[in-house]
């Protein structure tokens, strides 16, 4: 069995997804990219990842619904980091109430994301 | 075999009205058929374009990400980076591809910060994309100019500011807005100098957007607003008043009083009264009281509402003069303030009066 930790990245900006995939794969993680919330839920159910990174605003199913699905329906305690933009403070609070573990405001530094991912996955 | 003579004979025998009905049906059927064909072709074309766009997008996304990760720590461009720049340079000759590349870079620039954002910026400059954005400023089409300014703002291209500054009075509102946003986003409070030359209106929405951007800057040292308070453009004065209020600019107290006394625009006067009250300039109360009778109904109400908490016992006579004012709001606020300042006096006020509103207010305040 592989020891590579799986991370689901739900983000509708394909360039950002590609960039983060590149960065995190370089750090030794396996990235599973979803372009919307619906795809993210399918991948989470199928692969049971160690970490979920999700944007708040996405087509079809929002990041909040993804968190709610993971915490209430799947009853998983997988760490979740949400990405938000300026003016989404209310949404971030809702995300925390639903069970998100951390958030990053856009624009963010990919290096900072790596540090947070390492912290949440318990490796240096 | 269909005998078309039968249809023709049938048609010729019909009354005129029915003939026209048939003609209309046939014409409409042809139009509907042509529209269906047209929509089908249009949909095919759009799908093909979408597919091509998506292919190019994937191609350029991969190139850009490869560039960004090529060697971020090295100041000199690597061979791989040079080759990517060359490829992008040759692609941007085609407007369609250029738009795709710019859209990718803009989306990334919005979402990424730190060293990588600087690298995106370098790529934008290195590939010469900046030159086509600059050339857009000379276009006759307003949307092209607007798009060019937005791009230059996004990529923080400061050296073009003199050209952008000339567009703050452009005939198109969107171009004006984008040029103003460029100046504020890139130069902060210094960028506000465009207000001196602004002859076109600055809408409330534009003002809110500019204020919102200004609040993001860590350096909150604001330029001198006195020249904007004296502007002949009323919307500039209104914006300057907002700056005075938000940044508590007590230093312009005298200018505010002059504005209150001399400005011909009622809206500006009302805003000035509100700002004077926000800054708690007590001297202003005396000046406004002296000119009270010359004020418009709205200005009088604004004065009473804004200065409600600043009235003191010295103002008792002025308040008593207004307890039977013809405007309900003024009457009510005067009596309310009197109750706060001197309750025994309010209790002694006669309740019988030909002014029914006054009687009701006094009775209410005496019992509540």
HADDOCK unambig.tbl for C-alpha pairs under 7 A between the chains (distance, minus, plus):
assign (segid A and resid 15 and name CA) (segid B and resid 61 and name CA) 5.75 0.50 0.50
assign (segid A and resid 15 and name CA) (segid B and resid 104 and name CA) 6.81 0.50 0.50
assign (segid A and resid 15 and name CA) (segid B and resid 108 and name CA) 6.82 0.50 0.50
assign (segid A and resid 16 and name CA) (segid B and resid 108 and name CA) 6.30 0.50 0.50
assign (segid A and resid 19 and name CA) (segid B and resid 65 and name CA) 5.77 0.50 0.50
assign (segid A and resid 106 and name CA) (segid B and resid 111 and name CA) 5.10 0.50 0.50
assign (segid A and resid 106 and name CA) (segid B and resid 112 and name CA) 6.82 0.50 0.50
assign (segid A and resid 107 and name CA) (segid B and resid 110 and name CA) 5.95 0.50 0.50
assign (segid A and resid 107 and name CA) (segid B and resid 111 and name CA) 3.95 0.50 0.50
assign (segid A and resid 107 and name CA) (segid B and resid 112 and name CA) 4.49 0.50 0.50
assign (segid A and resid 107 and name CA) (segid B and resid 113 and name CA) 5.27 0.50 0.50
assign (segid A and resid 108 and name CA) (segid B and resid 111 and name CA) 6.34 0.50 0.50
assign (segid A and resid 108 and name CA) (segid B and resid 112 and name CA) 4.94 0.50 0.50
assign (segid A and resid 108 and name CA) (segid B and resid 113 and name CA) 4.95 0.50 0.50
assign (segid A and resid 109 and name CA) (segid B and resid 112 and name CA) 5.70 0.50 0.50
assign (segid A and resid 109 and name CA) (segid B and resid 113 and name CA) 4.82 0.50 0.50
assign (segid A and resid 109 and name CA) (segid B and resid 114 and name CA) 5.30 0.50 0.50
